[in-house]
Amino acid sequence: MVGFATWSEADGVVDLEDLFVDPGWRRRGIATRLVDRIAQALRERGVRRLEVTANPHALGFYRAAGFVDCGVADTVFGAAPRMALAIR
């Protein structure tokens, strides 16, 4: 296994919880494929939006994957960007 992704749902909001790719396998499109697969599974369930509390170091990836800024979340590490992906 070189990567994984998980999601959760609470109060009608679906969140990308975990997205990890082994450092030796990064920059090969694996994270993009993981997000695409989650979007496909959610689409089949009728979900139209996937949100994430983004690590500031990963903003470029999330934007390239189609996520847009939608707010700020308070975390134990301080404020973090909230982003959303429209699922079509």
N, C-alpha and C positions, 0 to 999 in steps of 0.2 A: 504494500500500500504506500502510495506517495502523497496522498492528500485526502482530505475529507471535508464535508460541509454538513451542517445541521440547521434546522429551523425550528421555531416554536411559535405557538399561537396563544395569545392571551387577550381577552377583552376585544376580540375582533381584529387585532393587529398581528400580522405574521412577520416575524423577525428572523433574519439570518443571524443565527446564534454563533456558529463557529465556521471559520473558513481557514483551512491550513493546508499548505503545500510544503513538503520537505524542501529545505533550502537548496539542496542539490538538484531539484527538479523544477525550480521556479523559472519563470519567463519562457514557458513552453506551452502556454494556453490552458494548463490544467485547471487553474482557479476559474477561468472564464467558462470552461466546460462544466465545472461543478455548479456554478451559479446558473448556467443555462439549464442544467438538468433539474435543479430545484425549481426554477421558473416553469419548466415543462410539467413537473409533477403538480405544482400549485395551480397551473392553468387548468389541468384536468379536473381539479377540485373546485373550479370556479373562482379561485382567488385572483384578484386583479392588481394587487400591490404587495411588494416585498420590501420591508424596511430593514435598516441596519444602523446600529450605533457604530460609526466608523472609527477605526484607529486612524489618527491624523496622518500617520506614515503611509496609509493605504488609500488616501483620497484619490490619487491619480488612477489607481486600479479601478476603484468603484466608479469614478466618472467615466472611464473608458468602457466599463461594462454597462453603462447606461443609467446608473443611479444619479439622482439629482438631490441637491440639498433640500431638506424639508424642516430643519429646526436644529435644536441643540438639546442634548441630554446631559443631566447631571450624573456623573459616575463617581466612584470612590477615588478615581484619579483626577477628577475635575471635569470641566465641561468637555463634551465630545460632540462632533457633528452627527446629526441624524440625516440619513439619506433614504431615498425611496426609489424603487424600480417599478415602473409600470409594466404589468404583465399583459401581453396582448395575445 
